[in-house]
Amino acid sequence: MLKDLVFVTATSTVYLQAAVGLTYSMKTAAGERGSQWSIVASKAATGKVVFFALVLGRMFHISYTEYAQLLLSLYLLSFANQRALTPIRSRHLTVGMNLVNARKVRDWIICWGRATSTRSN
């Protein structure tokens, strides 16, 4: 019976990041995100690495980041066949340049690419 069902839809996430200045004009940062979804008893760990460098007075960056996400709980609860899904994973590569770096305004131009997969953990 529906009244006897107890759905646990809690999610939790933790994120750790460290940044290191390599020289006056270069730094790098790395991070790791751990996510857990109770509704499908699934978890994922995703990483991030960013490198910044000052070139000709402009700050450039290049980064590689992974993300994991799950469908909204509404869809998982509404359609029983969706409860076996694992988080969708995507990988992003970005390259950017700082255009404006004023006291109250910062503007970047960023190019990025994304690859998505549904591989299991």
Protein Blocks (a to p, Z undefined) as FASTA:
>chain_A
ZZlpccdfbdcdddddddddfblmbccdddddddddfklopadddddddddddeehiacd
dddddddddddfklmmmmmklmmpccdddddddddddfbdcfkbccddddddddddfbdZ
Z
